[in-house]
Every structure is written in structure tokens, then in C-alpha cells.
Amino acid sequence: MINNTLNNCTPYVLSADHCFSGGSISASSLNQCIFYFNYLTPTCANSSPGSDAITGCSLISNSGGEGSSGDSDFFLVELNQEPDFDPFYAGWNRSNSPSGSGVSLHHPSGDVMKISTYTNPLQSTGGLGWGGNNTTHWAVNWSATTNGHGVTEGGSSGSPIFNQSKRIVGQLSGGSSTCNFPNYSDLYGKMSENWTSNGTSNGAQLASWLDPINSNATYMDGTYAPCGTSSLSCSISQTANSIT
């Protein structure tokens, strides 16, 4: 889930365009989508994970080309109902400056949440070789930690990558990292490209939805519900919530 400059807990979820057939998915199918939250365990053992769930959403905006037309491969939906639990509405950063470190939270092959860590700066690149010579994506190479070497797998698409300030800077399109090849790179559509670069209509960008007060904010922190309204620009750093 992702925050907006009204800071009002609008239940937006950011994912990847290719996960939803480039927007050709029907409204009926979107209403049958099930969103699981808090699907995790305190250790690597996948024993009896808990979860919360919400059914149904509507399309708000998307890049439209599934990453194959040089687009940034984003898909934004609004859940049909507000969560009755305590979700975290993640912050974001739409700067085109590469972050030096951070993490990705993802669900490989539908598994419980995993965390992959990077400690070297992201690299600007094109998307999976589909869009020609462009810079719509961030390339990341994962680092080894005390718990192993993070990678992603099929089913992780659309998951967020965070910078060192715990703000989303992109969503996963795909890549080559696997357990057998942990040093290969993965590619994330840039928030900077999601913002306005995929088209001029509100339905082709994030700007109108994540900055409805037209603050021109470059970044914003996340928050837990209940949210409060604010008319302040979120380009000024505030205390960030921890992501665990």
C-alpha cells in the first residue's frame, strides 16, 4: 500500500502492469482479486503464517505497455474497502537519483514475505531489454547478509524496492537473480518514470493520485492508520516509520 500527500489512508496498492495484462483485465476480474496482508512469519521457517485479506479493487492508473513499450510497468489500484487492521501506507521518492542502499519486500512464488538487501547504488537502465535504449528502470544487485543472499523469484513482480530512507523508489518488473545465480541483477520500474512519463492523462501516471494537493513533493514518508490530513508539502523530511 502507498501513501499520498493528503495523508488520508486512501487504500491504493502499487503493483506491476504486466501482472494485470497491461490494463486489459476486466473490472469483474479486478473485483475478484484477493489482497493478502501481514502474510509473514517471525523466522525463515514457513510455519502457520497469519494474514489479513481484502477482496476486490478498481483500476486507477497504469503504464499500459507491460514494460514492453519502453514504459515503466506500473499498475495502481484502489481497494474496494478500507482495511480494518493496521496497515502501513508506504512512503515514496520520485527522484531520479539512485539510492545507495535499501531493501525489497516481496513474496517469491507466493511464499511468505521475504526481504532482499542491496548495499551498492542502483543503476539506471532500460526494462528487461524490451523498450530499447531507455532509462525507465533501476537495476539492483543484491547483497549477502547474515541470513543469506537475497534474490527474487516469479511471483515477486510488482513488489516495492525501498531506499535507505524507507521510501518506495520502484516496483519489480523482472530480472535474472535466482538462488543459483544470486549475483545477477533485477529490474524495477522507476517511481520517477511512473510519475508523469507514461502519458499525459491521469490514467497513465501516478502524479494525480499520489500528489492530489499538487504540492510537487519529491518524496513523502509512510504512515500507519489512522491517517491525518495535512496541507504541508511532504518534500521536507519527517520522521520515518520503521519497516520490519
Contacts in CASP RR format, 6 or more apart in sequence:
PFRMAT RR
TARGET T0000
AUTHOR 0000-0000-0000
METHOD contacts of the structure
MODEL  1
MINNTLNNCTPYVLSADHCFSGGSISASSLNQCIFYFNYLTPTCANSSPG
SDAITGCSLISNSGGEGSSGDSDFFLVELNQEPDFDPFYAGWNRSNSPSG
SGVSLHHPSGDVMKISTYTNPLQSTGGLGWGGNNTTHWAVNWSATTNGHG
VTEGGSSGSPIFNQSKRIVGQLSGGSSTCNFPNYSDLYGKMSENWTSNGT
SNGAQLASWLDPINSNATYMDGTYAPCGTSSLSCSISQTANSIT
1 11 0 8 1.000
1 12 0 8 1.000
1 13 0 8 1.000
1 14 0 8 1.000
1 83 0 8 1.000
1 87 0 8 1.000
1 88 0 8 1.000
1 89 0 8 1.000
1 90 0 8 1.000
2 12 0 8 1.000
2 13 0 8 1.000
2 14 0 8 1.000
2 76 0 8 1.000
2 89 0 8 1.000
2 90 0 8 1.000
2 91 0 8 1.000
2 92 0 8 1.000
2 168 0 8 1.000
2 210 0 8 1.000
3 89 0 8 1.000
3 90 0 8 1.000
3 91 0 8 1.000
3 92 0 8 1.000
3 210 0 8 1.000
3 220 0 8 1.000
3 221 0 8 1.000
3 222 0 8 1.000
3 223 0 8 1.000
3 227 0 8 1.000
4 10 0 8 1.000
4 12 0 8 1.000
4 209 0 8 1.000
4 210 0 8 1.000
4 211 0 8 1.000
4 212 0 8 1.000
4 220 0 8 1.000
5 210 0 8 1.000
5 211 0 8 1.000
5 212 0 8 1.000
5 213 0 8 1.000
5 215 0 8 1.000
5 217 0 8 1.000
5 220 0 8 1.000
5 230 0 8 1.000
5 233 0 8 1.000
5 234 0 8 1.000
6 212 0 8 1.000
6 213 0 8 1.000
6 229 0 8 1.000
6 230 0 8 1.000
7 223 0 8 1.000
7 227 0 8 1.000
7 228 0 8 1.000
7 229 0 8 1.000
7 230 0 8 1.000
7 234 0 8 1.000
8 227 0 8 1.000
8 228 0 8 1.000
8 229 0 8 1.000
9 82 0 8 1.000
9 89 0 8 1.000
9 223 0 8 1.000
9 225 0 8 1.000
9 226 0 8 1.000
9 227 0 8 1.000
9 228 0 8 1.000
10 78 0 8 1.000
11 54 0 8 1.000
11 78 0 8 1.000
11 79 0 8 1.000
11 81 0 8 1.000
11 82 0 8 1.000
11 83 0 8 1.000
12 60 0 8 1.000
12 76 0 8 1.000
12 77 0 8 1.000
12 78 0 8 1.000
12 79 0 8 1.000
12 209 0 8 1.000
12 210 0 8 1.000
13 35 0 8 1.000
13 57 0 8 1.000
13 76 0 8 1.000
13 77 0 8 1.000
13 78 0 8 1.000
13 79 0 8 1.000
14 74 0 8 1.000
14 75 0 8 1.000
14 76 0 8 1.000
14 158 0 8 1.000
14 160 0 8 1.000
14 168 0 8 1.000
14 171 0 8 1.000
15 74 0 8 1.000
15 75 0 8 1.000
15 76 0 8 1.000
15 77 0 8 1.000
15 157 0 8 1.000
15 158 0 8 1.000
15 171 0 8 1.000
16 73 0 8 1.000
16 74 0 8 1.000
16 75 0 8 1.000
16 157 0 8 1.000
16 158 0 8 1.000
16 171 0 8 1.000
16 172 0 8 1.000
16 173 0 8 1.000
17 23 0 8 1.000
17 62 0 8 1.000
17 63 0 8 1.000
17 64 0 8 1.000
17 65 0 8 1.000
17 66 0 8 1.000
17 67 0 8 1.000
17 71 0 8 1.000
17 73 0 8 1.000
17 74 0 8 1.000
17 75 0 8 1.000
18 66 0 8 1.000
18 67 0 8 1.000
18 68 0 8 1.000
18 73 0 8 1.000
18 157 0 8 1.000
18 173 0 8 1.000
19 75 0 8 1.000
19 157 0 8 1.000
19 158 0 8 1.000
20 30 0 8 1.000
20 59 0 8 1.000
20 62 0 8 1.000
20 75 0 8 1.000
21 66 0 8 1.000
22 62 0 8 1.000
22 63 0 8 1.000
22 64 0 8 1.000
22 65 0 8 1.000
22 66 0 8 1.000
22 75 0 8 1.000
23 59 0 8 1.000
23 62 0 8 1.000
23 64 0 8 1.000
23 75 0 8 1.000
25 59 0 8 1.000
27 58 0 8 1.000
27 59 0 8 1.000
30 56 0 8 1.000
30 57 0 8 1.000
30 58 0 8 1.000
30 59 0 8 1.000
30 77 0 8 1.000
31 55 0 8 1.000
31 56 0 8 1.000
31 57 0 8 1.000
31 58 0 8 1.000
31 80 0 8 1.000
32 55 0 8 1.000
32 56 0 8 1.000
33 55 0 8 1.000
33 56 0 8 1.000
33 57 0 8 1.000
33 77 0 8 1.000
34 53 0 8 1.000
34 54 0 8 1.000
34 55 0 8 1.000
34 56 0 8 1.000
35 53 0 8 1.000
35 54 0 8 1.000
35 55 0 8 1.000
35 56 0 8 1.000
35 57 0 8 1.000
35 79 0 8 1.000
36 51 0 8 1.000
36 52 0 8 1.000
36 53 0 8 1.000
37 51 0 8 1.000
37 52 0 8 1.000
37 53 0 8 1.000
37 54 0 8 1.000
37 83 0 8 1.000
37 85 0 8 1.000
37 87 0 8 1.000
38 50 0 8 1.000
38 51 0 8 1.000
38 52 0 8 1.000
38 85 0 8 1.000
39 49 0 8 1.000
39 50 0 8 1.000
39 51 0 8 1.000
39 107 0 8 1.000
39 112 0 8 1.000
39 113 0 8 1.000
40 49 0 8 1.000
40 50 0 8 1.000
40 112 0 8 1.000
40 113 0 8 1.000
41 47 0 8 1.000
41 48 0 8 1.000
41 49 0 8 1.000
41 112 0 8 1.000
44 147 0 8 1.000
46 111 0 8 1.000
46 112 0 8 1.000
49 112 0 8 1.000
52 83 0 8 1.000
52 85 0 8 1.000
54 79 0 8 1.000
54 80 0 8 1.000
54 81 0 8 1.000
54 83 0 8 1.000
55 80 0 8 1.000
56 79 0 8 1.000
56 80 0 8 1.000
57 77 0 8 1.000
57 78 0 8 1.000
57 79 0 8 1.000
57 80 0 8 1.000
58 77 0 8 1.000
58 78 0 8 1.000
58 80 0 8 1.000
59 75 0 8 1.000
59 76 0 8 1.000
59 77 0 8 1.000
60 76 0 8 1.000
60 77 0 8 1.000
60 78 0 8 1.000
60 203 0 8 1.000
60 209 0 8 1.000
61 74 0 8 1.000
61 76 0 8 1.000
61 202 0 8 1.000
61 203 0 8 1.000
61 204 0 8 1.000
61 205 0 8 1.000
61 206 0 8 1.000
61 208 0 8 1.000
61 209 0 8 1.000
62 74 0 8 1.000
62 75 0 8 1.000
62 76 0 8 1.000
62 203 0 8 1.000
62 204 0 8 1.000
63 71 0 8 1.000
63 72 0 8 1.000
63 73 0 8 1.000
63 74 0 8 1.000
63 75 0 8 1.000
63 194 0 8 1.000
63 198 0 8 1.000
63 204 0 8 1.000
64 71 0 8 1.000
64 198 0 8 1.000
64 204 0 8 1.000
65 71 0 8 1.000
65 73 0 8 1.000
66 73 0 8 1.000
67 73 0 8 1.000
67 127 0 8 1.000
67 128 0 8 1.000
67 130 0 8 1.000
67 131 0 8 1.000
67 136 0 8 1.000
67 173 0 8 1.000
68 130 0 8 1.000
68 131 0 8 1.000
69 130 0 8 1.000
69 131 0 8 1.000
70 126 0 8 1.000
70 127 0 8 1.000
70 130 0 8 1.000
70 131 0 8 1.000
70 132 0 8 1.000
70 134 0 8 1.000
70 136 0 8 1.000
71 136 0 8 1.000
71 193 0 8 1.000
71 198 0 8 1.000
72 136 0 8 1.000
72 137 0 8 1.000
72 189 0 8 1.000
72 190 0 8 1.000
72 193 0 8 1.000
72 194 0 8 1.000
72 197 0 8 1.000
72 198 0 8 1.000
73 127 0 8 1.000
73 136 0 8 1.000
73 137 0 8 1.000
73 171 0 8 1.000
73 173 0 8 1.000
73 189 0 8 1.000
74 171 0 8 1.000
74 189 0 8 1.000
74 194 0 8 1.000
74 198 0 8 1.000
74 206 0 8 1.000
75 158 0 8 1.000
76 206 0 8 1.000
76 209 0 8 1.000
83 225 0 8 1.000
86 224 0 8 1.000
86 225 0 8 1.000
87 224 0 8 1.000
87 225 0 8 1.000
88 222 0 8 1.000
88 223 0 8 1.000
88 224 0 8 1.000
88 241 0 8 1.000
88 243 0 8 1.000
89 222 0 8 1.000
89 223 0 8 1.000
89 224 0 8 1.000
89 225 0 8 1.000
89 227 0 8 1.000
90 160 0 8 1.000
90 162 0 8 1.000
90 166 0 8 1.000
90 167 0 8 1.000
90 168 0 8 1.000
90 222 0 8 1.000
90 243 0 8 1.000
91 166 0 8 1.000
91 167 0 8 1.000
91 168 0 8 1.000
91 219 0 8 1.000
91 220 0 8 1.000
91 221 0 8 1.000
91 222 0 8 1.000
91 223 0 8 1.000
92 167 0 8 1.000
92 168 0 8 1.000
92 169 0 8 1.000
92 191 0 8 1.000
92 210 0 8 1.000
92 219 0 8 1.000
92 220 0 8 1.000
93 99 0 8 1.000
93 163 0 8 1.000
93 165 0 8 1.000
93 167 0 8 1.000
93 168 0 8 1.000
93 169 0 8 1.000
93 191 0 8 1.000
93 218 0 8 1.000
93 219 0 8 1.000
93 220 0 8 1.000
94 191 0 8 1.000
94 192 0 8 1.000
94 194 0 8 1.000
94 195 0 8 1.000
94 206 0 8 1.000
94 218 0 8 1.000
94 219 0 8 1.000
95 169 0 8 1.000
95 192 0 8 1.000
95 218 0 8 1.000
95 219 0 8 1.000
96 124 0 8 1.000
96 190 0 8 1.000
96 192 0 8 1.000
98 121 0 8 1.000
98 122 0 8 1.000
98 123 0 8 1.000
98 124 0 8 1.000
98 138 0 8 1.000
99 121 0 8 1.000
99 122 0 8 1.000
99 163 0 8 1.000
99 164 0 8 1.000
99 165 0 8 1.000
99 169 0 8 1.000
100 118 0 8 1.000
100 119 0 8 1.000
100 120 0 8 1.000
100 121 0 8 1.000
100 122 0 8 1.000
100 163 0 8 1.000
100 164 0 8 1.000
101 117 0 8 1.000
101 118 0 8 1.000
101 119 0 8 1.000
101 120 0 8 1.000
101 121 0 8 1.000
101 163 0 8 1.000
101 164 0 8 1.000
102 117 0 8 1.000
102 118 0 8 1.000
102 119 0 8 1.000
102 161 0 8 1.000
102 162 0 8 1.000
102 163 0 8 1.000
102 164 0 8 1.000
103 115 0 8 1.000
103 116 0 8 1.000
103 117 0 8 1.000
103 118 0 8 1.000
103 161 0 8 1.000
103 162 0 8 1.000
103 243 0 8 1.000
104 115 0 8 1.000
104 116 0 8 1.000
104 118 0 8 1.000
104 140 0 8 1.000
104 152 0 8 1.000
104 156 0 8 1.000
104 159 0 8 1.000
104 160 0 8 1.000
104 161 0 8 1.000
104 162 0 8 1.000
104 172 0 8 1.000
104 186 0 8 1.000
104 188 0 8 1.000
105 113 0 8 1.000
105 114 0 8 1.000
105 115 0 8 1.000
105 159 0 8 1.000
105 160 0 8 1.000
105 162 0 8 1.000
105 243 0 8 1.000
106 113 0 8 1.000
106 114 0 8 1.000
106 116 0 8 1.000
106 152 0 8 1.000
106 155 0 8 1.000
106 156 0 8 1.000
106 159 0 8 1.000
106 172 0 8 1.000
107 113 0 8 1.000
107 114 0 8 1.000
107 155 0 8 1.000
107 156 0 8 1.000
107 159 0 8 1.000
108 114 0 8 1.000
108 151 0 8 1.000
108 152 0 8 1.000
108 153 0 8 1.000
108 154 0 8 1.000
108 155 0 8 1.000
108 156 0 8 1.000
109 153 0 8 1.000
109 154 0 8 1.000
109 155 0 8 1.000
110 155 0 8 1.000
114 150 0 8 1.000
115 150 0 8 1.000
116 142 0 8 1.000
116 150 0 8 1.000
116 151 0 8 1.000
116 152 0 8 1.000
117 142 0 8 1.000
117 143 0 8 1.000
117 145 0 8 1.000
117 150 0 8 1.000
118 140 0 8 1.000
118 141 0 8 1.000
118 142 0 8 1.000
118 143 0 8 1.000
119 143 0 8 1.000
120 141 0 8 1.000
120 143 0 8 1.000
122 138 0 8 1.000
122 139 0 8 1.000
122 140 0 8 1.000
122 161 0 8 1.000
122 169 0 8 1.000
122 188 0 8 1.000
123 138 0 8 1.000
123 139 0 8 1.000
123 140 0 8 1.000
123 185 0 8 1.000
124 135 0 8 1.000
124 137 0 8 1.000
124 138 0 8 1.000
124 139 0 8 1.000
124 190 0 8 1.000
125 135 0 8 1.000
125 137 0 8 1.000
125 138 0 8 1.000
125 139 0 8 1.000
125 187 0 8 1.000
126 132 0 8 1.000
126 133 0 8 1.000
126 134 0 8 1.000
126 135 0 8 1.000
126 136 0 8 1.000
126 137 0 8 1.000
126 187 0 8 1.000
127 134 0 8 1.000
127 136 0 8 1.000
127 137 0 8 1.000
127 173 0 8 1.000
127 187 0 8 1.000
127 189 0 8 1.000
128 137 0 8 1.000
128 173 0 8 1.000
128 174 0 8 1.000
128 175 0 8 1.000
128 187 0 8 1.000
135 190 0 8 1.000
136 189 0 8 1.000
136 190 0 8 1.000
136 193 0 8 1.000
136 197 0 8 1.000
137 173 0 8 1.000
137 187 0 8 1.000
137 188 0 8 1.000
137 189 0 8 1.000
137 190 0 8 1.000
137 193 0 8 1.000
138 161 0 8 1.000
138 169 0 8 1.000
138 170 0 8 1.000
138 187 0 8 1.000
138 188 0 8 1.000
138 189 0 8 1.000
138 190 0 8 1.000
139 185 0 8 1.000
139 186 0 8 1.000
139 187 0 8 1.000
140 161 0 8 1.000
140 185 0 8 1.000
140 186 0 8 1.000
140 187 0 8 1.000
140 188 0 8 1.000
141 177 0 8 1.000
141 183 0 8 1.000
141 184 0 8 1.000
141 185 0 8 1.000
142 149 0 8 1.000
142 150 0 8 1.000
142 151 0 8 1.000
142 177 0 8 1.000
142 182 0 8 1.000
142 183 0 8 1.000
142 186 0 8 1.000
143 149 0 8 1.000
143 150 0 8 1.000
144 150 0 8 1.000
144 182 0 8 1.000
149 182 0 8 1.000
150 177 0 8 1.000
150 182 0 8 1.000
151 177 0 8 1.000
151 178 0 8 1.000
151 179 0 8 1.000
151 181 0 8 1.000
151 182 0 8 1.000
151 186 0 8 1.000
152 159 0 8 1.000
152 172 0 8 1.000
152 174 0 8 1.000
152 175 0 8 1.000
152 177 0 8 1.000
152 186 0 8 1.000
153 178 0 8 1.000
156 172 0 8 1.000
156 174 0 8 1.000
157 172 0 8 1.000
157 173 0 8 1.000
157 174 0 8 1.000
158 171 0 8 1.000
158 172 0 8 1.000
158 173 0 8 1.000
159 171 0 8 1.000
159 172 0 8 1.000
160 168 0 8 1.000
160 170 0 8 1.000
160 171 0 8 1.000
160 172 0 8 1.000
161 168 0 8 1.000
161 169 0 8 1.000
161 170 0 8 1.000
161 171 0 8 1.000
161 172 0 8 1.000
161 188 0 8 1.000
162 168 0 8 1.000
162 169 0 8 1.000
162 243 0 8 1.000
163 169 0 8 1.000
165 219 0 8 1.000
165 237 0 8 1.000
165 240 0 8 1.000
166 221 0 8 1.000
166 222 0 8 1.000
166 240 0 8 1.000
166 241 0 8 1.000
166 242 0 8 1.000
166 243 0 8 1.000
167 219 0 8 1.000
167 220 0 8 1.000
167 221 0 8 1.000
167 222 0 8 1.000
167 240 0 8 1.000
168 191 0 8 1.000
169 188 0 8 1.000
169 190 0 8 1.000
169 191 0 8 1.000
170 188 0 8 1.000
170 189 0 8 1.000
170 190 0 8 1.000
170 191 0 8 1.000
170 194 0 8 1.000
171 188 0 8 1.000
171 189 0 8 1.000
171 194 0 8 1.000
172 186 0 8 1.000
172 187 0 8 1.000
172 188 0 8 1.000
172 189 0 8 1.000
173 187 0 8 1.000
173 188 0 8 1.000
173 189 0 8 1.000
174 186 0 8 1.000
174 187 0 8 1.000
175 184 0 8 1.000
175 185 0 8 1.000
175 186 0 8 1.000
175 187 0 8 1.000
176 184 0 8 1.000
176 185 0 8 1.000
176 186 0 8 1.000
177 183 0 8 1.000
177 184 0 8 1.000
177 185 0 8 1.000
177 186 0 8 1.000
178 184 0 8 1.000
191 206 0 8 1.000
194 205 0 8 1.000
194 206 0 8 1.000
195 205 0 8 1.000
195 206 0 8 1.000
195 207 0 8 1.000
196 205 0 8 1.000
196 206 0 8 1.000
196 207 0 8 1.000
197 205 0 8 1.000
198 204 0 8 1.000
198 205 0 8 1.000
199 205 0 8 1.000
202 208 0 8 1.000
202 209 0 8 1.000
210 220 0 8 1.000
211 217 0 8 1.000
213 231 0 8 1.000
215 232 0 8 1.000
215 233 0 8 1.000
215 234 0 8 1.000
215 235 0 8 1.000
216 233 0 8 1.000
216 235 0 8 1.000
217 233 0 8 1.000
217 234 0 8 1.000
217 235 0 8 1.000
218 235 0 8 1.000
219 234 0 8 1.000
219 235 0 8 1.000
220 234 0 8 1.000
221 234 0 8 1.000
221 237 0 8 1.000
221 238 0 8 1.000
221 239 0 8 1.000
221 240 0 8 1.000
221 241 0 8 1.000
222 240 0 8 1.000
222 241 0 8 1.000
223 241 0 8 1.000
224 241 0 8 1.000
END
